[in-house]
Amino acid sequence: MRFPTPIGDMTCGLFTLIGILTPIEARHQTGVGQMLDIESD
């Protein structure tokens, strides 16, 4: 039986969003930017 919701796709998108928003929020709080390195295999 197939699971109706693509959990893997949703989890990947969620972690990507967290990875992008965390440095943005840190910049708002500290005024210092951060580097975001994204690598895919």
DRENTORKOL-3810 file (N, C-alpha, C; in nm, 4 decimals):
REM DRENTORKOL-3810
@n.u->0.0831; n.v->-0.1178; n.w->0.0000; ca.u->0.0000; ca.v->0.0000; ca.w->0.0000; c.u->0.0883; c.v->0.1251; c.w->0.0000
@n.u->0.0516; n.v->0.2182; n.w->-0.0812; ca.u->0.1281; ca.v->0.3423; ca.w->-0.0925; c.u->0.0792; c.v->0.4444; c.w->0.0087
@n.u->0.1751; n.v->0.5148; n.w->0.0683; ca.u->0.1398; ca.v->0.6193; ca.w->0.1643; c.u->0.0913; c.v->0.7418; c.w->0.0879
@n.u->-0.0195; n.v->0.8019; n.w->0.1268; ca.u->-0.0794; ca.v->0.9087; ca.w->0.0464; c.u->-0.0009; c.v->1.0403; c.w->0.0433
@n.u->0.0813; n.v->1.0658; n.w->0.1413; ca.u->0.1524; ca.v->1.1932; ca.w->0.1474; c.u->0.3016; c.v->1.1698; c.w->0.1241
@n.u->0.3646; n.v->1.2449; n.w->0.0337; ca.u->0.5087; ca.v->1.2278; ca.w->0.0093; c.u->0.5908; c.v->1.2868; c.w->0.1243
@n.u->0.6088; n.v->1.2079; n.w->0.2305; ca.u->0.6774; ca.v->1.2547; ca.w->0.3516; c.u->0.8199; c.v->1.3010; c.w->0.3209
@n.u->0.8914; n.v->1.2258; n.w->0.2377; ca.u->1.0294; ca.v->1.2631; ca.w->0.2044; c.u->1.0385; c.v->1.3993; c.w->0.1395
@n.u->0.9491; n.v->1.4279; n.w->0.0475; ca.u->0.9503; ca.v->1.5579; ca.w->-0.0212; c.u->0.9158; c.v->1.6710; c.w->0.0750
@n.u->0.8191; n.v->1.6470; n.w->0.1607; ca.u->0.7790; ca.v->1.7509; ca.w->0.2560; c.u->0.8900; c.v->1.7775; c.w->0.3575
@n.u->0.9564; n.v->1.6716; n.w->0.4032; ca.u->1.0632; ca.v->1.6876; ca.w->0.5018; c.u->1.1818; c.v->1.7614; c.w->0.4405
@n.u->1.2167; n.v->1.7277; n.w->0.3191; ca.u->1.3275; ca.v->1.7949; ca.w->0.2506; c.u->1.2980; c.v->1.9437; c.w->0.2344
@n.u->1.1777; n.v->1.9768; n.w->0.1939; ca.u->1.1394; ca.v->2.1164; ca.w->0.1791; c.u->1.1403; c.v->2.1906; c.w->0.3112
@n.u->1.0961; n.v->2.1228; n.w->0.4170; ca.u->1.0937; ca.v->2.1855; ca.w->0.5490; c.u->1.2344; c.v->2.2167; c.w->0.5984
@n.u->1.3255; n.v->2.1205; n.w->0.5832; ca.u->1.4639; ca.v->2.1442; ca.w->0.6264; c.u->1.5310; c.v->2.2516; c.w->0.5414
@n.u->1.4980; n.v->2.2586; n.w->0.4137; ca.u->1.5517; ca.v->2.3644; ca.w->0.3278; c.u->1.5032; c.v->2.5010; c.w->0.3749
@n.u->1.3759; n.v->2.5099; n.w->0.4057; ca.u->1.3193; ca.v->2.6359; ca.w->0.4548; c.u->1.3846; c.v->2.6783; c.w->0.5860
@n.u->1.4022; n.v->2.5847; n.w->0.6779; ca.u->1.4674; ca.v->2.6167; ca.w->0.8055; c.u->1.6107; c.v->2.6635; c.w->0.7813
@n.u->1.6813; n.v->2.5968; n.w->0.6890; ca.u->1.8190; ca.v->2.6352; ca.w->0.6585; c.u->1.8302; c.v->2.7733; c.w->0.5970
@n.u->1.7296; n.v->2.8166; n.w->0.5243; ca.u->1.7315; ca.v->2.9492; ca.w->0.4634; c.u->1.6891; c.v->3.0567; c.w->0.5638
@n.u->1.5863; n.v->3.0288; n.w->0.6421; ca.u->1.5334; ca.v->3.1304; ca.w->0.7332; c.u->1.6217; c.v->3.1532; c.w->0.8561
@n.u->1.6967; n.v->3.0524; n.w->0.8996; ca.u->1.7811; ca.v->3.0679; ca.w->1.0183; c.u->1.8868; c.v->3.1773; c.w->0.9999
@n.u->1.9649; n.v->3.1790; n.w->0.8905; ca.u->2.0606; ca.v->3.2889; ca.w->0.8736; c.u->1.9938; c.v->3.4255; c.w->0.8550
@n.u->1.8766; n.v->3.4264; n.w->0.7933; ca.u->1.8065; ca.v->3.5540; ca.w->0.7769; c.u->1.7644; c.v->3.6094; c.w->0.9120
@n.u->1.7125; n.v->3.5242; n.w->0.9987; ca.u->1.6728; ca.v->3.5683; ca.w->1.1325; c.u->1.7944; c.v->3.6113; c.w->1.2147
@n.u->1.9053; n.v->3.5393; n.w->1.1998; ca.u->2.0282; ca.v->3.5780; ca.w->1.2709; c.u->2.0763; c.v->3.7150; c.w->1.2243
@n.u->2.0622; n.v->3.7434; n.w->1.0939; ca.u->2.1022; ca.v->3.8750; ca.w->1.0426; c.u->2.0150; c.v->3.9851; c.w->1.1006
@n.u->1.8854; n.v->3.9583; n.w->1.1154; ca.u->1.7963; ca.v->4.0582; ca.w->1.1742; c.u->1.8311; c.v->4.0849; c.w->1.3207
@n.u->1.8721; n.v->3.9811; n.w->1.3914; ca.u->1.9013; ca.v->3.9970; ca.w->1.5338; c.u->2.0389; c.v->4.0568; c.w->1.5598
@n.u->2.1396; n.v->4.0197; n.w->1.4795; ca.u->2.2763; ca.v->4.0631; ca.w->1.5070; c.u->2.3270; c.v->4.1688; c.w->1.4112
@n.u->2.2668; n.v->4.1794; n.w->1.2925; ca.u->2.3154; ca.v->4.2730; ca.w->1.1920; c.u->2.4312; c.v->4.2187; c.w->1.1112
@n.u->2.4726; n.v->4.0949; n.w->1.1379; ca.u->2.5843; ca.v->4.0324; ca.w->1.0675; c.u->2.5293; c.v->3.9219; c.w->0.9782
@n.u->2.5693; n.v->3.9224; n.w->0.8527; ca.u->2.5235; ca.v->3.8196; ca.w->0.7600; c.u->2.5953; c.v->3.6878; c.w->0.7804
@n.u->2.5404; n.v->3.5835; n.w->0.7244; ca.u->2.5992; ca.v->3.4505; ca.w->0.7291; c.u->2.6032; c.v->3.3940; c.w->0.5886
@n.u->2.6928; n.v->3.2980; n.w->0.5676; ca.u->2.7021; ca.v->3.2331; ca.w->0.4383; c.u->2.6230; c.v->3.1030; c.w->0.4407
@n.u->2.5443; n.v->3.0815; n.w->0.3381; ca.u->2.4660; ca.v->2.9602; ca.w->0.3253; c.u->2.5238; c.v->2.8784; c.w->0.2121
@n.u->2.5740; n.v->2.7599; n.w->0.2446; ca.u->2.6351; ca.v->2.6716; ca.w->0.1465; c.u->2.5406; c.v->2.5550; c.w->0.1211
@n.u->2.4900; n.v->2.5449; n.w->-0.0014; ca.u->2.3974; ca.v->2.4378; ca.w->-0.0362; c.u->2.4661; c.v->2.3480; c.w->-0.1379
@n.u->2.4695; n.v->2.2200; n.w->-0.1072; ca.u->2.5327; ca.v->2.1245; ca.w->-0.1962; c.u->2.4375; c.v->2.0080; c.w->-0.2190
@n.u->2.4279; n.v->1.9655; n.w->-0.3405; ca.u->2.3465; ca.v->1.8477; ca.w->-0.3705; c.u->2.4323; c.v->1.7449; c.w->-0.4414
@n.u->2.4073; n.v->1.6226; n.w->-0.4104; ca.u->2.4833; ca.v->1.5134; ca.w->-0.4725; c.u->2.4083; c.v->1.4529; c.w->-0.5863
END
